[in-house]
Amino acid sequence: MAKFEIFKDVRGEYRWRLRSANGQIFAIGGEGFKQKSGAENGIAAVKRDAVAAEITDLSDSPLATTISSKMEPGMAKKKLPPPM
């Protein structure tokens, strides 16, 4: 079963991530929070809003090319620190 995890990053901010049943991370909240409740609210928003979320395919869009060109090399492979 997939699970959300709340952890502190290297700056001491609370973050969340979503792990699949086999342990792979497949979603990470993009913002750190000073309060744990911020991460909890982020998880609640994902759980609430993702149920009815539409899928928009931007793979052939110039916008997708612009976004991917601004990503750091290896960005998708960066590892977050383990939960404390």
PDB file with SEQRES, HELIX, SHEET and CRYST1 records, atoms N, CA, C and O in Angstrom:
SEQRES   1 A   84  MET ALA LYS PHE GLU ILE PHE LYS ASP VAL ARG GLY GLU          
SEQRES   2 A   84  TYR ARG TRP ARG LEU ARG SER ALA ASN GLY GLN ILE PHE          
SEQRES   3 A   84  ALA ILE GLY GLY GLU GLY PHE LYS GLN LYS SER GLY ALA          
SEQRES   4 A   84  GLU ASN GLY ILE ALA ALA VAL LYS ARG ASP ALA VAL ALA          
SEQRES   5 A   84  ALA GLU ILE THR ASP LEU SER ASP SER PRO LEU ALA THR          
SEQRES   6 A   84  THR ILE SER SER LYS MET GLU PRO GLY MET ALA LYS LYS          
SEQRES   7 A   84  LYS LEU PRO PRO PRO MET                                      
HELIX    1 AA1 LYS A   36  ASP A   49  1                                  14    
HELIX    2 AA2 ALA A   50  ALA A   52  5                                   3    
HELIX    3 AA3 PRO A   62  SER A   69  1                                   8    
HELIX    4 AA4 MET A   75  LYS A   77  5                                   3    
SHEET    1 AA1 3 LYS A   3  LYS A   8  0                                        
SHEET    2 AA1 3 TYR A  14  ARG A  19 -1                                        
SHEET    3 AA1 3 ILE A  25  ILE A  28 -1                                        
CRYST1    1.000    1.000    1.000  90.00  90.00  90.00 P 1           1          
ATOM      1  N   MET A   1       0.837  -1.172   0.000  1.00  0.00           N  
ATOM      2  CA  MET A   1       0.000   0.000   0.000  1.00  0.00           C  
ATOM      3  C   MET A   1       0.889   1.246   0.000  1.00  0.00           C  
ATOM      4  O   MET A   1       1.884   1.305   0.722  1.00  0.00           O  
ATOM      5  N   ALA A   2       0.534   2.214  -0.792  1.00  0.00           N  
ATOM      6  CA  ALA A   2       1.274   3.476  -0.836  1.00  0.00           C  
ATOM      7  C   ALA A   2       1.101   4.212   0.489  1.00  0.00           C  
ATOM      8  O   ALA A   2       0.119   4.009   1.204  1.00  0.00           O  
ATOM      9  N   LYS A   3       2.075   5.074   0.806  1.00  0.00           N  
ATOM     10  CA  LYS A   3       1.973   5.849   2.044  1.00  0.00           C  
ATOM     11  C   LYS A   3       2.634   7.206   1.881  1.00  0.00           C  
ATOM     12  O   LYS A   3       3.623   7.354   1.162  1.00  0.00           O  
ATOM     13  N   PHE A   4       2.072   8.187   2.559  1.00  0.00           N  
ATOM     14  CA  PHE A   4       2.683   9.505   2.659  1.00  0.00           C  
ATOM     15  C   PHE A   4       3.645   9.484   3.839  1.00  0.00           C  
ATOM     16  O   PHE A   4       3.377   8.860   4.866  1.00  0.00           O  
ATOM     17  N   GLU A   5       4.769  10.176   3.675  1.00  0.00           N  
ATOM     18  CA  GLU A   5       5.741  10.327   4.759  1.00  0.00           C  
ATOM     19  C   GLU A   5       5.979  11.812   4.989  1.00  0.00           C  
ATOM     20  O   GLU A   5       6.089  12.585   4.038  1.00  0.00           O  
ATOM     21  N   ILE A   6       6.057  12.200   6.235  1.00  0.00           N  
ATOM     22  CA  ILE A   6       6.454  13.556   6.609  1.00  0.00           C  
ATOM     23  C   ILE A   6       7.843  13.442   7.218  1.00  0.00           C  
ATOM     24  O   ILE A   6       8.094  12.587   8.067  1.00  0.00           O  
ATOM     25  N   PHE A   7       8.742  14.314   6.774  1.00  0.00           N  
ATOM     26  CA  PHE A   7      10.113  14.272   7.279  1.00  0.00           C  
ATOM     27  C   PHE A   7      10.672  15.682   7.343  1.00  0.00           C  
ATOM     28  O   PHE A   7      10.095  16.612   6.780  1.00  0.00           O  
ATOM     29  N   LYS A   8      11.792  15.839   8.028  1.00  0.00           N  
ATOM     30  CA  LYS A   8      12.497  17.119   8.071  1.00  0.00           C  
ATOM     31  C   LYS A   8      13.658  17.066   7.096  1.00  0.00           C  
ATOM     32  O   LYS A   8      14.383  16.073   7.028  1.00  0.00           O  
ATOM     33  N   ASP A   9      13.828  18.152   6.337  1.00  0.00           N  
ATOM     34  CA  ASP A   9      14.942  18.217   5.398  1.00  0.00           C  
ATOM     35  C   ASP A   9      16.192  18.757   6.105  1.00  0.00           C  
ATOM     36  O   ASP A   9      16.182  18.982   7.315  1.00  0.00           O  
ATOM     37  N   VAL A  10      17.249  18.960   5.348  1.00  0.00           N  
ATOM     38  CA  VAL A  10      18.522  19.400   5.936  1.00  0.00           C  
ATOM     39  C   VAL A  10      18.434  20.792   6.556  1.00  0.00           C  
ATOM     40  O   VAL A  10      19.267  21.150   7.388  1.00  0.00           O  
ATOM     41  N   ARG A  11      17.426  21.587   6.157  1.00  0.00           N  
ATOM     42  CA  ARG A  11      17.235  22.919   6.743  1.00  0.00           C  
ATOM     43  C   ARG A  11      16.281  22.893   7.932  1.00  0.00           C  
ATOM     44  O   ARG A  11      15.976  23.933   8.517  1.00  0.00           O  
ATOM     45  N   GLY A  12      15.813  21.697   8.284  1.00  0.00           N  
ATOM     46  CA  GLY A  12      14.903  21.573   9.412  1.00  0.00           C  
ATOM     47  C   GLY A  12      13.455  21.862   9.072  1.00  0.00           C  
ATOM     48  O   GLY A  12      12.622  21.995   9.968  1.00  0.00           O  
ATOM     49  N   GLU A  13      13.141  21.961   7.778  1.00  0.00           N  
ATOM     50  CA  GLU A  13      11.763  22.207   7.361  1.00  0.00           C  
ATOM     51  C   GLU A  13      11.030  20.886   7.151  1.00  0.00           C  
ATOM     52  O   GLU A  13      11.623  19.883   6.754  1.00  0.00           O  
ATOM     53  N   TYR A  14       9.742  20.910   7.424  1.00  0.00           N  
ATOM     54  CA  TYR A  14       8.907  19.725   7.225  1.00  0.00           C  
ATOM     55  C   TYR A  14       8.535  19.603   5.753  1.00  0.00           C  
ATOM     56  O   TYR A  14       8.169  20.585   5.107  1.00  0.00           O  
ATOM     57  N   ARG A  15       8.632  18.400   5.242  1.00  0.00           N  
ATOM     58  CA  ARG A  15       8.269  18.098   3.856  1.00  0.00           C  
ATOM     59  C   ARG A  15       7.488  16.799   3.832  1.00  0.00           C  
ATOM     60  O   ARG A  15       7.454  16.058   4.814  1.00  0.00           O  
ATOM     61  N   TRP A  16       6.855  16.532   2.684  1.00  0.00           N  
ATOM     62  CA  TRP A  16       6.154  15.261   2.521  1.00  0.00           C  
ATOM     63  C   TRP A  16       6.579  14.609   1.215  1.00  0.00           C  
ATOM     64  O   TRP A  16       7.036  15.270   0.283  1.00  0.00           O  
ATOM     65  N   ARG A  17       6.414  13.295   1.178  1.00  0.00           N  
ATOM     66  CA  ARG A  17       6.638  12.534  -0.041  1.00  0.00           C  
ATOM     67  C   ARG A  17       5.666  11.359  -0.036  1.00  0.00           C  
ATOM     68  O   ARG A  17       5.151  10.967   1.011  1.00  0.00           O  
ATOM     69  N   LEU A  18       5.424  10.809  -1.211  1.00  0.00           N  
ATOM     70  CA  LEU A  18       4.518   9.677  -1.361  1.00  0.00           C  
ATOM     71  C   LEU A  18       5.314   8.505  -1.900  1.00  0.00           C  
ATOM     72  O   LEU A  18       5.968   8.613  -2.937  1.00  0.00           O  
ATOM     73  N   ARG A  19       5.257   7.384  -1.192  1.00  0.00           N  
ATOM     74  CA  ARG A  19       5.973   6.169  -1.594  1.00  0.00           C  
ATOM     75  C   ARG A  19       4.976   5.125  -2.076  1.00  0.00           C  
ATOM     76  O   ARG A  19       3.880   4.989  -1.533  1.00  0.00           O  
ATOM     77  N   SER A  20       5.381   4.394  -3.108  1.00  0.00           N  
ATOM     78  CA  SER A  20       4.571   3.276  -3.586  1.00  0.00           C  
ATOM     79  C   SER A  20       4.749   2.091  -2.641  1.00  0.00           C  
ATOM     80  O   SER A  20       5.572   2.131  -1.727  1.00  0.00           O  
ATOM     81  N   ALA A  21       3.976   1.048  -2.869  1.00  0.00           N  
ATOM     82  CA  ALA A  21       4.046  -0.144  -2.017  1.00  0.00           C  
ATOM     83  C   ALA A  21       5.430  -0.780  -2.029  1.00  0.00           C  
ATOM     84  O   ALA A  21       5.835  -1.402  -1.047  1.00  0.00           O  
ATOM     85  N   ASN A  22       6.169  -0.627  -3.149  1.00  0.00           N  
ATOM     86  CA  ASN A  22       7.505  -1.229  -3.217  1.00  0.00           C  
ATOM     87  C   ASN A  22       8.597  -0.285  -2.712  1.00  0.00           C  
ATOM     88  O   ASN A  22       9.783  -0.591  -2.835  1.00  0.00           O  
ATOM     89  N   GLY A  23       8.209   0.858  -2.146  1.00  0.00           N  
ATOM     90  CA  GLY A  23       9.171   1.763  -1.529  1.00  0.00           C  
ATOM     91  C   GLY A  23       9.692   2.875  -2.412  1.00  0.00           C  
ATOM     92  O   GLY A  23      10.437   3.733  -1.940  1.00  0.00           O  
ATOM     93  N   GLN A  24       9.321   2.884  -3.685  1.00  0.00           N  
ATOM     94  CA  GLN A  24       9.793   3.935  -4.589  1.00  0.00           C  
ATOM     95  C   GLN A  24       9.044   5.241  -4.316  1.00  0.00           C  
ATOM     96  O   GLN A  24       7.835   5.237  -4.086  1.00  0.00           O  
ATOM     97  N   ILE A  25       9.767   6.342  -4.343  1.00  0.00           N  
ATOM     98  CA  ILE A  25       9.150   7.657  -4.176  1.00  0.00           C  
ATOM     99  C   ILE A  25       8.583   8.074  -5.528  1.00  0.00           C  
ATOM    100  O   ILE A  25       9.300   8.092  -6.528  1.00  0.00           O  
ATOM    101  N   PHE A  26       7.290   8.411  -5.556  1.00  0.00           N  
ATOM    102  CA  PHE A  26       6.740   8.865  -6.827  1.00  0.00           C  
ATOM    103  C   PHE A  26       6.068  10.221  -6.742  1.00  0.00           C  
ATOM    104  O   PHE A  26       5.503  10.676  -7.736  1.00  0.00           O  
ATOM    105  N   ALA A  27       6.105  10.879  -5.607  1.00  0.00           N  
ATOM    106  CA  ALA A  27       5.657  12.269  -5.498  1.00  0.00           C  
ATOM    107  C   ALA A  27       6.356  12.901  -4.303  1.00  0.00           C  
ATOM    108  O   ALA A  27       6.533  12.271  -3.260  1.00  0.00           O  
ATOM    109  N   ILE A  28       6.751  14.165  -4.477  1.00  0.00           N  
ATOM    110  CA  ILE A  28       7.416  14.916  -3.418  1.00  0.00           C  
ATOM    111  C   ILE A  28       6.805  16.308  -3.389  1.00  0.00           C  
ATOM    112  O   ILE A  28       6.687  16.967  -4.422  1.00  0.00           O  
ATOM    113  N   GLY A  29       6.421  16.746  -2.206  1.00  0.00           N  
ATOM    114  CA  GLY A  29       5.921  18.110  -2.072  1.00  0.00           C  
ATOM    115  C   GLY A  29       7.037  19.088  -2.399  1.00  0.00           C  
ATOM    116  O   GLY A  29       8.180  18.887  -1.988  1.00  0.00           O  
ATOM    117  N   GLY A  30       6.719  20.129  -3.123  1.00  0.00           N  
ATOM    118  CA  GLY A  30       7.738  21.060  -3.584  1.00  0.00           C  
ATOM    119  C   GLY A  30       8.107  22.156  -2.610  1.00  0.00           C  
ATOM    120  O   GLY A  30       8.967  22.983  -2.913  1.00  0.00           O  
ATOM    121  N   GLU A  31       7.482  22.184  -1.452  1.00  0.00           N  
ATOM    122  CA  GLU A  31       7.692  23.283  -0.521  1.00  0.00           C  
ATOM    123  C   GLU A  31       8.019  22.747   0.862  1.00  0.00           C  
ATOM    124  O   GLU A  31       7.441  21.753   1.302  1.00  0.00           O  
ATOM    125  N   GLY A  32       8.941  23.403   1.545  1.00  0.00           N  
ATOM    126  CA  GLY A  32       9.236  23.068   2.929  1.00  0.00           C  
ATOM    127  C   GLY A  32       8.420  23.965   3.850  1.00  0.00           C  
ATOM    128  O   GLY A  32       8.106  25.101   3.494  1.00  0.00           O  
ATOM    129  N   PHE A  33       8.078  23.463   5.028  1.00  0.00           N  
ATOM    130  CA  PHE A  33       7.245  24.207   5.967  1.00  0.00           C  
ATOM    131  C   PHE A  33       7.920  24.285   7.329  1.00  0.00           C  
ATOM    132  O   PHE A  33       8.588  23.343   7.756  1.00  0.00           O  
ATOM    133  N   LYS A  34       7.744  25.408   8.004  1.00  0.00           N  
ATOM    134  CA  LYS A  34       8.288  25.576   9.356  1.00  0.00           C  
ATOM    135  C   LYS A  34       7.497  24.749  10.368  1.00  0.00           C  
ATOM    136  O   LYS A  34       8.047  24.284  11.366  1.00  0.00           O  
ATOM    137  N   GLN A  35       6.209  24.572  10.101  1.00  0.00           N  
ATOM    138  CA  GLN A  35       5.334  23.811  10.986  1.00  0.00           C  
ATOM    139  C   GLN A  35       4.945  22.488  10.335  1.00  0.00           C  
ATOM    140  O   GLN A  35       4.730  22.433   9.124  1.00  0.00           O  
ATOM    141  N   LYS A  36       4.853  21.433  11.123  1.00  0.00           N  
ATOM    142  CA  LYS A  36       4.439  20.128  10.603  1.00  0.00           C  
ATOM    143  C   LYS A  36       3.047  20.208   9.972  1.00  0.00           C  
ATOM    144  O   LYS A  36       2.760  19.500   9.008  1.00  0.00           O  
ATOM    145  N   SER A  37       2.196  21.060  10.511  1.00  0.00           N  
ATOM    146  CA  SER A  37       0.834  21.193   9.990  1.00  0.00           C  
ATOM    147  C   SER A  37       0.827  21.636   8.527  1.00  0.00           C  
ATOM    148  O   SER A  37      -0.104  21.308   7.791  1.00  0.00           O  
ATOM    149  N   GLY A  38       1.844  22.372   8.096  1.00  0.00           N  
ATOM    150  CA  GLY A  38       1.937  22.770   6.689  1.00  0.00           C  
ATOM    151  C   GLY A  38       2.086  21.561   5.784  1.00  0.00           C  
ATOM    152  O   GLY A  38       1.438  21.479   4.741  1.00  0.00           O  
ATOM    153  N   ALA A  39       2.936  20.622   6.178  1.00  0.00           N  
ATOM    154  CA  ALA A  39       3.108  19.390   5.396  1.00  0.00           C  
ATOM    155  C   ALA A  39       1.836  18.550   5.449  1.00  0.00           C  
ATOM    156  O   ALA A  39       1.433  17.964   4.444  1.00  0.00           O  
ATOM    157  N   GLU A  40       1.205  18.492   6.618  1.00  0.00           N  
ATOM    158  CA  GLU A  40      -0.049  17.740   6.747  1.00  0.00           C  
ATOM    159  C   GLU A  40      -1.134  18.331   5.851  1.00  0.00           C  
ATOM    160  O   GLU A  40      -1.898  17.593   5.229  1.00  0.00           O  
ATOM    161  N   ASN A  41      -1.203  19.662   5.785  1.00  0.00           N  
ATOM    162  CA  ASN A  41      -2.179  20.318   4.910  1.00  0.00           C  
ATOM    163  C   ASN A  41      -1.873  20.046   3.441  1.00  0.00           C  
ATOM    164  O   ASN A  41      -2.792  19.884   2.638  1.00  0.00           O  
ATOM    165  N   GLY A  42      -0.596  19.994   3.085  1.00  0.00           N  
ATOM    166  CA  GLY A  42      -0.209  19.662   1.709  1.00  0.00           C  
ATOM    167  C   GLY A  42      -0.658  18.266   1.321  1.00  0.00           C  
ATOM    168  O   GLY A  42      -1.163  18.057   0.218  1.00  0.00           O  
ATOM    169  N   ILE A  43      -0.478  17.314   2.215  1.00  0.00           N  
ATOM    170  CA  ILE A  43      -0.932  15.938   1.967  1.00  0.00           C  
ATOM    171  C   ILE A  43      -2.445  15.912   1.800  1.00  0.00           C  
ATOM    172  O   ILE A  43      -2.960  15.269   0.885  1.00  0.00           O  
ATOM    173  N   ALA A  44      -3.157  16.611   2.681  1.00  0.00           N  
ATOM    174  CA  ALA A  44      -4.622  16.641   2.599  1.00  0.00           C  
ATOM    175  C   ALA A  44      -5.079  17.227   1.266  1.00  0.00           C  
ATOM    176  O   ALA A  44      -6.044  16.743   0.674  1.00  0.00           O  
ATOM    177  N   ALA A  45      -4.391  18.269   0.789  1.00  0.00           N  
ATOM    178  CA  ALA A  45      -4.757  18.883  -0.489  1.00  0.00           C  
ATOM    179  C   ALA A  45      -4.547  17.918  -1.646  1.00  0.00           C  
ATOM    180  O   ALA A  45      -5.382  17.842  -2.548  1.00  0.00           O  
ATOM    181  N   VAL A  46      -3.446  17.184  -1.631  1.00  0.00           N  
ATOM    182  CA  VAL A  46      -3.191  16.205  -2.699  1.00  0.00           C  
ATOM    183  C   VAL A  46      -4.256  15.120  -2.670  1.00  0.00           C  
ATOM    184  O   VAL A  46      -4.806  14.761  -3.711  1.00  0.00           O  
ATOM    185  N   LYS A  47      -4.549  14.601  -1.494  1.00  0.00           N  
ATOM    186  CA  LYS A  47      -5.555  13.539  -1.377  1.00  0.00           C  
ATOM    187  C   LYS A  47      -6.929  14.029  -1.845  1.00  0.00           C  
ATOM    188  O   LYS A  47      -7.670  13.280  -2.482  1.00  0.00           O  
ATOM    189  N   ARG A  48      -7.261  15.257  -1.537  1.00  0.00           N  
ATOM    190  CA  ARG A  48      -8.555  15.827  -1.915  1.00  0.00           C  
ATOM    191  C   ARG A  48      -8.621  16.136  -3.411  1.00  0.00           C  
ATOM    192  O   ARG A  48      -9.596  15.786  -4.076  1.00  0.00           O  
ATOM    193  N   ASP A  49      -7.585  16.792  -3.938  1.00  0.00           N  
ATOM    194  CA  ASP A  49      -7.644  17.312  -5.305  1.00  0.00           C  
ATOM    195  C   ASP A  49      -7.252  16.306  -6.376  1.00  0.00           C  
ATOM    196  O   ASP A  49      -7.712  16.414  -7.512  1.00  0.00           O  
ATOM    197  N   ALA A  50      -6.418  15.337  -6.046  1.00  0.00           N  
ATOM    198  CA  ALA A  50      -5.941  14.395  -7.066  1.00  0.00           C  
ATOM    199  C   ALA A  50      -7.032  13.446  -7.541  1.00  0.00           C  
ATOM    200  O   ALA A  50      -6.949  12.921  -8.651  1.00  0.00           O  
ATOM    201  N   VAL A  51      -8.038  13.221  -6.731  1.00  0.00           N  
ATOM    202  CA  VAL A  51      -9.110  12.291  -7.091  1.00  0.00           C  
ATOM    203  C   VAL A  51      -9.778  12.697  -8.400  1.00  0.00           C  
ATOM    204  O   VAL A  51     -10.078  11.840  -9.231  1.00  0.00           O  
ATOM    205  N   ALA A  52     -10.011  13.982  -8.591  1.00  0.00           N  
ATOM    206  CA  ALA A  52     -10.713  14.459  -9.782  1.00  0.00           C  
ATOM    207  C   ALA A  52      -9.787  15.204 -10.749  1.00  0.00           C  
ATOM    208  O   ALA A  52     -10.261  15.866 -11.672  1.00  0.00           O  
ATOM    209  N   ALA A  53      -8.486  15.101 -10.544  1.00  0.00           N  
ATOM    210  CA  ALA A  53      -7.548  15.846 -11.391  1.00  0.00           C  
ATOM    211  C   ALA A  53      -7.579  15.346 -12.831  1.00  0.00           C  
ATOM    212  O   ALA A  53      -7.636  14.143 -13.087  1.00  0.00           O  
ATOM    213  N   GLU A  54      -7.540  16.286 -13.757  1.00  0.00           N  
ATOM    214  CA  GLU A  54      -7.463  15.946 -15.174  1.00  0.00           C  
ATOM    215  C   GLU A  54      -6.016  15.661 -15.541  1.00  0.00           C  
ATOM    216  O   GLU A  54      -5.090  16.097 -14.857  1.00  0.00           O  
ATOM    217  N   ILE A  55      -5.837  14.929 -16.620  1.00  0.00           N  
ATOM    218  CA  ILE A  55      -4.500  14.689 -17.160  1.00  0.00           C  
ATOM    219  C   ILE A  55      -4.346  15.570 -18.390  1.00  0.00           C  
ATOM    220  O   ILE A  55      -5.154  15.491 -19.315  1.00  0.00           O  
ATOM    221  N   THR A  56      -3.320  16.403 -18.407  1.00  0.00           N  
ATOM    222  CA  THR A  56      -3.024  17.261 -19.547  1.00  0.00           C  
ATOM    223  C   THR A  56      -1.691  16.824 -20.118  1.00  0.00           C  
ATOM    224  O   THR A  56      -0.668  16.898 -19.437  1.00  0.00           O  
ATOM    225  N   ASP A  57      -1.694  16.371 -21.361  1.00  0.00           N  
ATOM    226  CA  ASP A  57      -0.468  15.895 -22.011  1.00  0.00           C  
ATOM    227  C   ASP A  57       0.252  17.076 -22.647  1.00  0.00           C  
ATOM    228  O   ASP A  57      -0.217  17.633 -23.639  1.00  0.00           O  
ATOM    229  N   LEU A  58       1.377  17.452 -22.083  1.00  0.00           N  
ATOM    230  CA  LEU A  58       2.187  18.550 -22.607  1.00  0.00           C  
ATOM    231  C   LEU A  58       3.445  18.047 -23.303  1.00  0.00           C  
ATOM    232  O   LEU A  58       4.342  18.831 -23.609  1.00  0.00           O  
ATOM    233  N   SER A  59       3.512  16.749 -23.552  1.00  0.00           N  
ATOM    234  CA  SER A  59       4.747  16.177 -24.080  1.00  0.00           C  
ATOM    235  C   SER A  59       5.121  16.723 -25.449  1.00  0.00           C  
ATOM    236  O   SER A  59       6.304  16.741 -25.788  1.00  0.00           O  
ATOM    237  N   ASP A  60       4.160  17.166 -26.243  1.00  0.00           N  
ATOM    238  CA  ASP A  60       4.467  17.736 -27.559  1.00  0.00           C  
ATOM    239  C   ASP A  60       4.376  19.253 -27.560  1.00  0.00           C  
ATOM    240  O   ASP A  60       4.394  19.875 -28.622  1.00  0.00           O  
ATOM    241  N   SER A  61       4.278  19.845 -26.396  1.00  0.00           N  
ATOM    242  CA  SER A  61       4.113  21.285 -26.276  1.00  0.00           C  
ATOM    243  C   SER A  61       5.464  21.981 -26.147  1.00  0.00           C  
ATOM    244  O   SER A  61       6.375  21.452 -25.511  1.00  0.00           O  
ATOM    245  N   PRO A  62       5.600  23.169 -26.748  1.00  0.00           N  
ATOM    246  CA  PRO A  62       6.834  23.945 -26.538  1.00  0.00           C  
ATOM    247  C   PRO A  62       7.042  24.276 -25.061  1.00  0.00           C  
ATOM    248  O   PRO A  62       8.177  24.434 -24.611  1.00  0.00           O  
ATOM    249  N   LEU A  63       5.946  24.382 -24.308  1.00  0.00           N  
ATOM    250  CA  LEU A  63       6.047  24.660 -22.879  1.00  0.00           C  
ATOM    251  C   LEU A  63       6.805  23.549 -22.168  1.00  0.00           C  
ATOM    252  O   LEU A  63       7.634  23.824 -21.301  1.00  0.00           O  
ATOM    253  N   ALA A  64       6.534  22.310 -22.521  1.00  0.00           N  
ATOM    254  CA  ALA A  64       7.226  21.177 -21.893  1.00  0.00           C  
ATOM    255  C   ALA A  64       8.723  21.252 -22.157  1.00  0.00           C  
ATOM    256  O   ALA A  64       9.527  20.962 -21.271  1.00  0.00           O  
ATOM    257  N   THR A  65       9.097  21.635 -23.360  1.00  0.00           N  
ATOM    258  CA  THR A  65      10.511  21.773 -23.704  1.00  0.00           C  
ATOM    259  C   THR A  65      11.149  22.885 -22.887  1.00  0.00           C  
ATOM    260  O   THR A  65      12.275  22.739 -22.412  1.00  0.00           O  
ATOM    261  N   THR A  66      10.440  23.993 -22.720  1.00  0.00           N  
ATOM    262  CA  THR A  66      10.954  25.115 -21.941  1.00  0.00           C  
ATOM    263  C   THR A  66      11.165  24.715 -20.490  1.00  0.00           C  
ATOM    264  O   THR A  66      12.197  25.033 -19.898  1.00  0.00           O  
ATOM    265  N   ILE A  67      10.199  24.025 -19.921  1.00  0.00           N  
ATOM    266  CA  ILE A  67      10.310  23.617 -18.521  1.00  0.00           C  
ATOM    267  C   ILE A  67      11.456  22.635 -18.339  1.00  0.00           C  
ATOM    268  O   ILE A  67      12.267  22.794 -17.427  1.00  0.00           O  
ATOM    269  N   SER A  68      11.535  21.625 -19.192  1.00  0.00           N  
ATOM    270  CA  SER A  68      12.576  20.612 -19.013  1.00  0.00           C  
ATOM    271  C   SER A  68      13.967  21.186 -19.242  1.00  0.00           C  
ATOM    272  O   SER A  68      14.934  20.710 -18.646  1.00  0.00           O  
ATOM    273  N   SER A  69      14.087  22.200 -20.095  1.00  0.00           N  
ATOM    274  CA  SER A  69      15.407  22.777 -20.334  1.00  0.00           C  
ATOM    275  C   SER A  69      15.883  23.599 -19.141  1.00  0.00           C  
ATOM    276  O   SER A  69      17.079  23.859 -19.010  1.00  0.00           O  
ATOM    277  N   LYS A  70      14.963  24.011 -18.271  1.00  0.00           N  
ATOM    278  CA  LYS A  70      15.338  24.787 -17.091  1.00  0.00           C  
ATOM    279  C   LYS A  70      15.687  23.906 -15.899  1.00  0.00           C  
ATOM    280  O   LYS A  70      16.161  24.405 -14.879  1.00  0.00           O  
ATOM    281  N   MET A  71      15.460  22.613 -16.018  1.00  0.00           N  
ATOM    282  CA  MET A  71      15.776  21.699 -14.923  1.00  0.00           C  
ATOM    283  C   MET A  71      17.280  21.464 -14.867  1.00  0.00           C  
ATOM    284  O   MET A  71      17.961  21.436 -15.892  1.00  0.00           O  
ATOM    285  N   GLU A  72      17.771  21.298 -13.668  1.00  0.00           N  
ATOM    286  CA  GLU A  72      19.185  20.992 -13.506  1.00  0.00           C  
ATOM    287  C   GLU A  72      19.469  19.601 -14.053  1.00  0.00           C  
ATOM    288  O   GLU A  72      18.604  18.727 -13.996  1.00  0.00           O  
ATOM    289  N   PRO A  73      20.664  19.384 -14.579  1.00  0.00           N  
ATOM    290  CA  PRO A  73      21.007  18.028 -15.010  1.00  0.00           C  
ATOM    291  C   PRO A  73      20.885  17.061 -13.837  1.00  0.00           C  
ATOM    292  O   PRO A  73      21.378  17.333 -12.742  1.00  0.00           O  
ATOM    293  N   GLY A  74      20.235  15.950 -14.074  1.00  0.00           N  
ATOM    294  CA  GLY A  74      20.074  14.937 -13.044  1.00  0.00           C  
ATOM    295  C   GLY A  74      19.065  15.278 -11.968  1.00  0.00           C  
ATOM    296  O   GLY A  74      18.996  14.596 -10.945  1.00  0.00           O  
ATOM    297  N   MET A  75      18.277  16.329 -12.185  1.00  0.00           N  
ATOM    298  CA  MET A  75      17.333  16.771 -11.166  1.00  0.00           C  
ATOM    299  C   MET A  75      16.389  15.655 -10.729  1.00  0.00           C  
ATOM    300  O   MET A  75      16.120  15.507  -9.537  1.00  0.00           O  
ATOM    301  N   ALA A  76      15.894  14.886 -11.659  1.00  0.00           N  
ATOM    302  CA  ALA A  76      14.947  13.826 -11.321  1.00  0.00           C  
ATOM    303  C   ALA A  76      15.603  12.719 -10.500  1.00  0.00           C  
ATOM    304  O   ALA A  76      14.905  11.929  -9.863  1.00  0.00           O  
ATOM    305  N   LYS A  77      16.918  12.652 -10.506  1.00  0.00           N  
ATOM    306  CA  LYS A  77      17.615  11.580  -9.797  1.00  0.00           C  
ATOM    307  C   LYS A  77      18.108  11.997  -8.418  1.00  0.00           C  
ATOM    308  O   LYS A  77      18.687  11.186  -7.694  1.00  0.00           O  
ATOM    309  N   LYS A  78      17.882  13.266  -8.046  1.00  0.00           N  
ATOM    310  CA  LYS A  78      18.352  13.710  -6.740  1.00  0.00           C  
ATOM    311  C   LYS A  78      17.623  12.964  -5.643  1.00  0.00           C  
ATOM    312  O   LYS A  78      16.422  12.713  -5.741  1.00  0.00           O  
ATOM    313  N   LYS A  79      18.349  12.614  -4.603  1.00  0.00           N  
ATOM    314  CA  LYS A  79      17.750  11.898  -3.481  1.00  0.00           C  
ATOM    315  C   LYS A  79      17.549  12.854  -2.317  1.00  0.00           C  
ATOM    316  O   LYS A  79      18.397  13.696  -2.023  1.00  0.00           O  
ATOM    317  N   LEU A  80      16.424  12.702  -1.675  1.00  0.00           N  
ATOM    318  CA  LEU A  80      16.155  13.477  -0.475  1.00  0.00           C  
ATOM    319  C   LEU A  80      16.715  12.731   0.725  1.00  0.00           C  
ATOM    320  O   LEU A  80      16.864  11.510   0.691  1.00  0.00           O  
ATOM    321  N   PRO A  81      17.021  13.460   1.775  1.00  0.00           N  
ATOM    322  CA  PRO A  81      17.529  12.780   2.964  1.00  0.00           C  
ATOM    323  C   PRO A  81      16.445  11.898   3.567  1.00  0.00           C  
ATOM    324  O   PRO A  81      15.258  12.183   3.403  1.00  0.00           O  
ATOM    325  N   PRO A  82      16.828  10.839   4.258  1.00  0.00           N  
ATOM    326  CA  PRO A  82      15.826   9.985   4.902  1.00  0.00           C  
ATOM    327  C   PRO A  82      15.141  10.749   6.027  1.00  0.00           C  
ATOM    328  O   PRO A  82      15.689  11.724   6.540  1.00  0.00           O  
ATOM    329  N   PRO A  83      13.954  10.314   6.408  1.00  0.00           N  
ATOM    330  CA  PRO A  83      13.270  10.988   7.516  1.00  0.00           C  
ATOM    331  C   PRO A  83      14.099  10.891   8.791  1.00  0.00           C  
ATOM    332  O   PRO A  83      14.809   9.909   9.008  1.00  0.00           O  
ATOM    333  N   MET A  84      14.003  11.903   9.617  1.00  0.00           N  
ATOM    334  CA  MET A  84      14.744  11.911  10.890  1.00  0.00           C  
ATOM    335  C   MET A  84      13.951  11.202  11.956  1.00  0.00           C  
ATOM    336  O   MET A  84      14.402  11.101  13.097  1.00  0.00           O  
TER     337      MET A  84                                                      
END                                                                             
